[in-house]
Amino acid sequence: MSAPVILTVTRDFAAPPERVFDAWLDPAQAGRFLFATPGGEMQTVEIDARVGGRALIVERRPAGDAGHRLQYEVIDRPTRLVFLFAADPAEEGEWSRVSIAIAATDRGATLTLTHEMDPQRAAYEDRTREGWTMILNTLAPIMEKNDD
C-alpha cells in the first residue's frame, strides 16, 4: 500500500483566527470563496456545521455544475477544522481528508491547509494545490473587510 499524497498550502490573513475560522462554516461567507471561481455562479451552499455534519457546495460553471461535498470530523474553533472532501461525482470511498490549522499572529492569523490524497490521485497534486491556493487567495480580501 502506497503512502497518501500530502500537500500543504499556507496563507496569512489580516484578520483574527475566529473570523478566518468562522468563514469556513458560515454559508454566506463560504459561498464567496469556497470552490468559487471567477466565471462561476454559486448555486448551493448548505453547511451543517457540527461534527458528523455535511456540506454541499455547488457552483454553476461554463463547463457544467461543479459539486463539492464535505463531512466534518473536527470542529475546534478557532484553531482546527478537519473534514472529508469529495468532488462530484464521487463515491463514499473516494473521500480525502483536509485539515485546517489556524494560528494567531501579530498581524492576524496564519492558516495551514493540509490535504491527504489517495496515492492514485497523485497526478492531481499540482492542480489540487492550485485550487486550494486560489481559494485562500479569494478568502484574503473577504477577511480584510468588515462587512459580514
ROSE-4610 file (N, C-alpha, C; in Angstrom, 1 decimal, always signed):
// ROSE-4610
residu = [M/M/M/S/S/S/A/A/A/P/P/P/V/V/V/I/I/I/L/L/L/T/T/T/V/V/V/T/T/T/R/R/R/D/D/D/F/F/F/A/A/A/A/A/A/P/P/P/P/P/P/E/E/E/R/R/R/V/V/V/F/F/F/D/D/D/A/A/A/W/W/W/L/L/L/D/D/D/P/P/P/A/A/A/Q/Q/Q/A/A/A/G/G/G/R/R/R/F/F/F/L/L/L/F/F/F/A/A/A/T/T/T/P/P/P/G/G/G/G/G/G/E/E/E/M/M/M/Q/Q/Q/T/T/T/V/V/V/E/E/E/I/I/I/D/D/D/A/A/A/R/R/R/V/V/V/G/G/G/G/G/G/R/R/R/A/A/A/L/L/L/I/I/I/V/V/V/E/E/E/R/R/R/R/R/R/P/P/P/A/A/A/G/G/G/D/D/D/A/A/A/G/G/G/H/H/H/R/R/R/L/L/L/Q/Q/Q/Y/Y/Y/E/E/E/V/V/V/I/I/I/D/D/D/R/R/R/P/P/P/T/T/T/R/R/R/L/L/L/V/V/V/F/F/F/L/L/L/F/F/F/A/A/A/A/A/A/D/D/D/P/P/P/A/A/A/E/E/E/E/E/E/G/G/G/E/E/E/W/W/W/S/S/S/R/R/R/V/V/V/S/S/S/I/I/I/A/A/A/I/I/I/A/A/A/A/A/A/T/T/T/D/D/D/R/R/R/G/G/G/A/A/A/T/T/T/L/L/L/T/T/T/L/L/L/T/T/T/H/H/H/E/E/E/M/M/M/D/D/D/P/P/P/Q/Q/Q/R/R/R/A/A/A/A/A/A/Y/Y/Y/E/E/E/D/D/D/R/R/R/T/T/T/R/R/R/E/E/E/G/G/G/W/W/W/T/T/T/M/M/M/I/I/I/L/L/L/N/N/N/T/T/T/L/L/L/A/A/A/P/P/P/I/I/I/M/M/M/E/E/E/K/K/K/N/N/N/D/D/D/D/D/D]
num = [1/1/1/2/2/2/3/3/3/4/4/4/5/5/5/6/6/6/7/7/7/8/8/8/9/9/9/10/10/10/11/11/11/12/12/12/13/13/13/14/14/14/15/15/15/16/16/16/17/17/17/18/18/18/19/19/19/20/20/20/21/21/21/22/22/22/23/23/23/24/24/24/25/25/25/26/26/26/27/27/27/28/28/28/29/29/29/30/30/30/31/31/31/32/32/32/33/33/33/34/34/34/35/35/35/36/36/36/37/37/37/38/38/38/39/39/39/40/40/40/41/41/41/42/42/42/43/43/43/44/44/44/45/45/45/46/46/46/47/47/47/48/48/48/49/49/49/50/50/50/51/51/51/52/52/52/53/53/53/54/54/54/55/55/55/56/56/56/57/57/57/58/58/58/59/59/59/60/60/60/61/61/61/62/62/62/63/63/63/64/64/64/65/65/65/66/66/66/67/67/67/68/68/68/69/69/69/70/70/70/71/71/71/72/72/72/73/73/73/74/74/74/75/75/75/76/76/76/77/77/77/78/78/78/79/79/79/80/80/80/81/81/81/82/82/82/83/83/83/84/84/84/85/85/85/86/86/86/87/87/87/88/88/88/89/89/89/90/90/90/91/91/91/92/92/92/93/93/93/94/94/94/95/95/95/96/96/96/97/97/97/98/98/98/99/99/99/100/100/100/101/101/101/102/102/102/103/103/103/104/104/104/105/105/105/106/106/106/107/107/107/108/108/108/109/109/109/110/110/110/111/111/111/112/112/112/113/113/113/114/114/114/115/115/115/116/116/116/117/117/117/118/118/118/119/119/119/120/120/120/121/121/121/122/122/122/123/123/123/124/124/124/125/125/125/126/126/126/127/127/127/128/128/128/129/129/129/130/130/130/131/131/131/132/132/132/133/133/133/134/134/134/135/135/135/136/136/136/137/137/137/138/138/138/139/139/139/140/140/140/141/141/141/142/142/142/143/143/143/144/144/144/145/145/145/146/146/146/147/147/147/148/148/148]
x = [+0.8/+0.0/+0.9/+0.6/+1.4/+0.9/+1.8/+1.5/+0.7/-0.2/-1.0/-0.1/-0.7/+0.0/-0.5/+0.5/+0.1/+0.6/-0.3/+0.0/-0.4/+0.4/+0.2/+0.2/-0.7/-0.8/-1.0/-0.2/-0.2/-0.5/-1.3/-1.6/-1.8/-1.3/-1.5/-2.8/-3.5/-4.7/-4.6/-5.1/-5.2/-6.5/-6.7/-8.0/-7.7/-8.5/-8.3/-8.6/-8.0/-8.3/-9.8/-10.6/-12.0/-12.7/-12.4/-13.0/-12.7/-11.4/-11.0/-11.7/-11.7/-12.3/-13.8/-14.5/-15.9/-16.3/-15.5/-15.8/-16.0/-15.3/-15.4/-16.7/-17.4/-18.6/-19.9/-19.7/-20.9/-21.3/-22.5/-22.8/-22.7/-23.0/-23.0/-21.5/-20.6/-19.2/-18.6/-18.8/-18.2/-18.6/-19.8/-20.2/-19.5/-18.8/-18.0/-16.6/-16.1/-14.7/-14.5/-15.3/-15.1/-15.5/-14.6/-14.8/-15.5/-15.4/-15.9/-14.8/-15.3/-14.3/-14.8/-13.9/-14.3/-15.4/-15.5/-16.6/-17.8/-17.9/-18.9/-20.0/-21.1/-22.2/-22.6/-22.5/-22.8/-24.3/-24.6/-26.0/-26.5/-25.6/-26.0/-24.9/-25.2/-24.2/-25.0/-24.9/-25.6/-24.5/-24.5/-23.5/-24.1/-23.9/-24.4/-23.1/-22.8/-21.6/-21.5/-21.4/-21.2/-20.4/-19.8/-19.0/-20.0/-19.7/-20.6/-21.5/-21.6/-22.5/-21.8/-22.6/-22.1/-22.4/-21.7/-21.8/-21.9/-22.7/-22.8/-22.6/-21.7/-21.4/-21.4/-22.3/-22.4/-22.3/-21.4/-21.2/-21.5/-22.3/-22.5/-21.3/-20.7/-19.5/-19.8/-19.0/-19.3/-19.3/-18.5/-18.4/-19.5/-20.3/-21.3/-21.2/-22.2/-22.2/-21.0/-20.4/-19.3/-19.7/-19.9/-20.3/-19.2/-19.2/-18.2/-18.9/-18.5/-19.1/-18.1/-18.5/-17.7/-18.4/-17.7/-18.2/-17.2/-17.7/-16.9/-16.5/-15.2/-14.7/-14.3/-13.7/-13.2/-13.6/-14.2/-14.5/-14.1/-12.9/-12.4/-12.0/-13.1/-13.0/-12.0/-11.1/-10.8/-9.6/-9.1/-7.8/-7.7/-8.8/-8.7/-10.0/-10.0/-11.1/-10.6/-11.3/-10.9/-12.2/-12.1/-13.3/-12.8/-13.7/-13.6/-14.1/-13.5/-13.8/-13.9/-14.9/-15.1/-15.7/-15.2/-15.7/-16.7/-17.8/-18.7/-18.2/-18.5/-19.2/-18.1/-18.5/-17.7/-18.5/-17.8/-18.4/-17.9/-18.6/-18.1/-16.7/-16.2/-14.8/-13.8/-14.2/-13.3/-13.0/-13.4/-13.2/-11.7/-11.3/-9.9/-10.1/-9.0/-9.1/-8.4/-9.1/-8.5/-8.5/-7.3/-7.1/-6.7/-7.4/-7.1/-6.6/-5.4/-4.9/-4.8/-5.3/-5.3/-4.5/-3.5/-2.7/-2.8/-2.9/-2.9/-1.4/-1.4/-0.1/-0.3/+0.8/+0.8/-0.1/-0.2/-1.0/-2.3/-2.7/-4.0/-3.9/-3.8/-3.8/-3.0/-2.5/-1.9/-2.7/-3.1/-3.9/-3.0/-2.9/-2.2/-3.2/-3.4/-4.3/-3.5/-3.8/-3.2/-4.2/-4.0/-4.9/-4.2/-4.8/-4.2/-5.0/-4.3/-5.0/-4.5/-5.4/-5.1/-3.9/-3.0/-1.8/-2.2/-3.4/-3.8/-4.2/-4.3/-4.7/-3.5/-2.3/-1.0/-0.9/-1.4/-1.4/-2.1/-3.0/-3.8/-3.2/-2.1/-1.5/-1.3/-0.7/-0.5/-1.8/-2.7/-4.0/-4.7/-4.7/-5.3/-4.7/-3.4/-2.6/-3.0/-3.1/-3.5/-5.0/-5.8/-7.2/-7.3/-6.6/-6.6/-6.0/-4.9/-4.2/-5.2/-5.9/-6.9/-8.0/-8.5/-9.5/-9.0/-7.8/-7.2/-7.0/-6.5/-6.3/-7.6/-8.7/-10.0/-10.6/-10.3/-10.7/-10.0/-8.8/-8.0/-8.7/-9.1/-9.8/-11.1/-11.8/-13.0/-12.7/-11.6/-11.3/-10.8/-10.3/-9.9/-11.0/-12.2/-13.4/-14.1/-14.8/-15.7/-17.1/-17.5/-18.9/-19.8/-19.3/-20.2/-21.1]
y = [-1.2/+0.0/+1.2/+2.2/+3.4/+4.4/+5.3/+6.4/+7.4/+8.1/+9.1/+10.3/+11.0/+12.2/+13.3/+14.0/+15.1/+16.4/+17.3/+18.6/+19.7/+20.7/+21.8/+23.1/+24.0/+25.4/+26.3/+27.3/+28.2/+29.6/+30.4/+31.8/+32.6/+33.8/+34.7/+35.6/+35.9/+36.7/+37.9/+39.1/+40.2/+40.3/+39.2/+39.0/+38.1/+38.2/+37.3/+35.9/+34.9/+33.5/+33.1/+33.7/+33.4/+33.8/+34.9/+35.4/+34.5/+34.1/+33.2/+31.9/+31.3/+30.0/+30.1/+31.1/+31.1/+31.2/+31.8/+31.9/+30.6/+29.5/+28.2/+27.5/+28.0/+27.3/+28.1/+29.4/+30.3/+30.2/+29.8/+29.6/+30.9/+32.0/+33.3/+33.6/+33.4/+33.7/+32.6/+31.4/+30.2/+30.3/+30.7/+30.8/+31.9/+32.7/+33.8/+33.3/+32.2/+31.8/+30.3/+29.5/+28.1/+27.4/+27.0/+26.4/+27.4/+28.7/+29.7/+30.1/+30.2/+30.6/+31.9/+32.6/+33.9/+33.8/+32.7/+32.6/+31.9/+31.5/+30.6/+31.4/+30.8/+31.3/+30.3/+30.7/+29.8/+29.4/+28.1/+27.6/+27.2/+26.4/+25.8/+25.9/+26.4/+26.3/+25.9/+24.6/+24.0/+23.5/+24.0/+23.6/+23.3/+22.0/+21.5/+21.5/+22.6/+22.9/+22.2/+20.9/+20.1/+18.8/+18.3/+17.0/+16.0/+15.4/+14.4/+15.1/+16.4/+17.2/+17.2/+17.6/+17.6/+18.9/+19.2/+20.4/+20.0/+20.8/+20.6/+22.0/+22.2/+23.4/+23.1/+23.8/+23.6/+24.9/+25.0/+26.2/+25.9/+26.7/+26.6/+27.2/+26.4/+26.9/+26.7/+27.4/+27.2/+25.8/+24.9/+23.5/+22.7/+23.2/+22.5/+22.7/+22.1/+22.3/+21.5/+22.2/+21.5/+21.4/+20.2/+19.9/+19.5/+19.9/+19.6/+19.2/+18.1/+17.6/+17.5/+17.8/+17.8/+17.1/+16.4/+15.8/+16.2/+16.9/+17.4/+16.3/+16.3/+15.3/+16.0/+17.2/+18.0/+19.5/+20.1/+21.5/+22.0/+22.6/+23.1/+24.6/+25.4/+26.9/+27.5/+28.3/+28.8/+28.2/+27.1/+26.6/+25.5/+24.7/+23.4/+23.0/+22.7/+22.2/+21.0/+19.9/+18.7/+18.2/+17.9/+17.4/+16.4/+15.5/+14.7/+15.5/+15.3/+16.1/+15.2/+15.5/+14.8/+15.8/+15.7/+16.5/+15.6/+16.1/+15.2/+15.0/+13.9/+12.7/+11.9/+11.5/+10.7/+9.7/+8.6/+7.6/+7.8/+7.2/+7.4/+7.0/+6.0/+5.6/+6.5/+7.5/+8.4/+9.7/+9.7/+10.9/+11.0/+12.3/+12.6/+13.4/+13.6/+14.4/+15.7/+16.8/+18.1/+18.6/+19.1/+19.6/+21.1/+21.9/+23.3/+23.7/+24.3/+24.8/+26.3/+27.0/+28.4/+28.9/+29.7/+30.2/+31.7/+32.3/+33.8/+34.3/+35.4/+36.1/+37.6/+38.3/+39.7/+40.5/+40.0/+40.7/+40.1/+39.1/+38.4/+36.9/+36.1/+34.7/+34.1/+32.9/+32.1/+30.8/+30.5/+29.3/+28.3/+27.1/+26.0/+24.9/+24.7/+23.7/+22.5/+21.3/+20.0/+19.1/+18.6/+17.8/+16.4/+15.4/+14.0/+13.3/+13.0/+12.4/+11.0/+10.2/+8.8/+8.8/+7.9/+7.9/+7.7/+7.1/+7.0/+8.4/+9.4/+10.8/+11.6/+11.1/+11.8/+12.7/+12.3/+13.2/+14.5/+14.6/+15.8/+16.7/+16.3/+17.1/+18.6/+18.9/+20.3/+21.0/+20.4/+21.0/+21.3/+20.3/+20.5/+21.6/+21.7/+22.7/+24.1/+24.2/+25.4/+25.8/+24.8/+25.1/+25.6/+25.0/+25.5/+26.8/+27.1/+28.4/+29.5/+29.2/+30.1/+30.4/+29.4/+29.5/+30.4/+30.2/+31.0/+32.4/+32.6/+33.9/+34.7/+34.0/+34.6/+35.0/+34.2/+34.4/+35.7/+35.9/+37.0/+38.4/+38.9/+40.2/+40.2/+39.1/+39.0/+39.2/+38.6/+38.8/+40.2/+40.9/+42.3/+43.3/+42.9/+43.8/+43.4/+44.4/+44.2/+44.3/+43.6/+43.7/+42.5/+41.6/+40.4/+40.7]
z = [+0.0/+0.0/+0.0/-0.9/-1.0/+0.0/+0.4/+1.3/+0.6/+1.4/+0.8/+0.3/-0.7/-1.2/-0.2/+0.4/+1.3/+0.8/+0.6/+0.1/+1.1/+1.2/+2.2/+1.6/+2.0/+1.5/+2.7/+2.8/+3.9/+3.4/+4.2/+3.8/+5.1/+5.1/+6.2/+5.9/+7.0/+6.8/+7.8/+7.4/+8.2/+8.9/+9.7/+10.5/+11.6/+12.7/+13.8/+13.5/+14.2/+13.9/+13.9/+14.8/+14.9/+13.6/+13.1/+11.8/+10.7/+10.6/+9.5/+9.6/+10.8/+11.1/+10.7/+11.2/+11.0/+9.6/+8.7/+7.3/+6.6/+7.1/+6.6/+6.9/+7.9/+8.3/+8.2/+7.8/+7.5/+6.0/+5.7/+4.3/+3.5/+4.0/+3.3/+2.9/+3.9/+3.6/+2.7/+3.1/+2.3/+0.8/+0.5/-0.8/-1.6/-1.0/-1.6/-2.0/-1.4/-1.6/-1.8/-1.1/-1.1/-2.4/-3.2/-4.6/-5.5/-5.2/-6.1/-7.2/-8.4/-9.5/-10.1/-10.8/-11.4/-12.4/-13.2/-14.2/-13.7/-12.4/-11.9/-11.2/-11.0/-10.2/-9.1/-7.9/-6.8/-6.8/-6.7/-6.8/-5.4/-4.7/-3.5/-2.5/-1.2/-0.2/+1.1/+1.4/+2.5/+3.5/+4.7/+5.7/+7.0/+7.4/+8.7/+9.6/+10.3/+10.9/+12.3/+12.3/+13.5/+13.2/+14.1/+13.9/+13.4/+12.3/+11.6/+10.6/+10.7/+9.7/+8.3/+7.4/+6.0/+5.4/+4.3/+3.5/+2.0/+1.3/-0.2/-0.8/-1.7/-2.3/-3.8/-4.5/-6.0/-6.7/-7.6/-8.4/-9.9/-10.5/-12.0/-12.7/-13.5/-14.3/-15.8/-16.6/-18.1/-18.6/-17.9/-18.4/-17.7/-16.8/-16.1/-14.6/-13.8/-12.4/-11.8/-10.8/-10.0/-8.6/-8.1/-6.8/-5.9/-4.6/-3.6/-2.4/-1.8/-0.6/+0.5/+1.7/+2.9/+4.0/+4.9/+6.1/+7.2/+8.2/+9.3/+10.3/+10.6/+11.6/+12.9/+12.7/+13.9/+13.7/+14.7/+14.7/+16.0/+16.0/+17.3/+17.1/+17.2/+17.0/+18.0/+17.6/+16.2/+15.6/+16.1/+15.7/+14.7/+14.7/+13.9/+13.3/+12.0/+11.3/+10.4/+10.5/+9.7/+9.0/+7.7/+7.0/+5.9/+5.7/+4.5/+3.3/+2.2/+1.0/-0.2/-1.1/-2.3/-3.3/-4.6/-5.6/-6.4/-6.8/-7.6/-9.0/-9.6/-9.0/-8.2/-7.0/-6.2/-5.4/-5.1/-4.2/-2.8/-1.8/-0.5/-0.3/-0.9/-0.8/-1.4/-2.1/-2.8/-2.0/-0.8/+0.0/+0.4/+0.5/+1.0/+2.3/+3.0/+4.3/+4.1/+4.6/+4.6/+6.0/+6.5/+7.8/+7.7/+8.5/+8.5/+9.9/+10.1/+11.3/+11.2/+12.2/+12.2/+13.5/+13.3/+14.5/+14.5/+15.7/+15.8/+15.5/+14.9/+14.7/+15.1/+15.1/+15.4/+14.4/+13.2/+12.2/+11.9/+12.6/+12.3/+12.5/+11.4/+11.6/+10.4/+10.7/+9.6/+9.5/+8.3/+8.0/+7.3/+7.8/+7.1/+6.7/+5.4/+4.9/+4.5/+5.0/+4.6/+4.0/+2.8/+2.1/+1.8/+2.4/+2.2/+1.1/+0.0/-1.1/-1.3/-1.9/-2.2/-3.2/-3.0/-3.9/-5.4/-5.7/-7.0/-7.6/-6.8/-7.2/-7.4/-7.3/-7.3/-8.5/-9.7/-10.9/-10.7/-9.7/-9.5/-8.4/-7.9/-6.8/-7.1/-8.3/-8.6/-8.8/-9.5/-9.8/-8.5/-7.5/-6.3/-5.4/-5.4/-4.7/-5.3/-6.6/-7.3/-6.8/-6.7/-6.3/-4.9/-4.0/-2.6/-2.5/-3.3/-3.2/-3.7/-4.8/-5.3/-4.2/-3.6/-2.5/-1.4/-0.9/+0.1/-0.3/-1.6/-2.1/-2.3/-2.5/-2.6/-1.3/-0.3/+1.1/+1.7/+1.3/+2.0/+1.9/+0.8/+0.8/+1.5/+1.6/+2.3/+3.8/+4.3/+5.7/+6.0/+5.0/+5.3/+5.4/+4.9/+5.0/+6.3/+6.8/+8.0/+7.6/+6.6/+6.1/+6.3/+7.2/+7.4/+8.5]
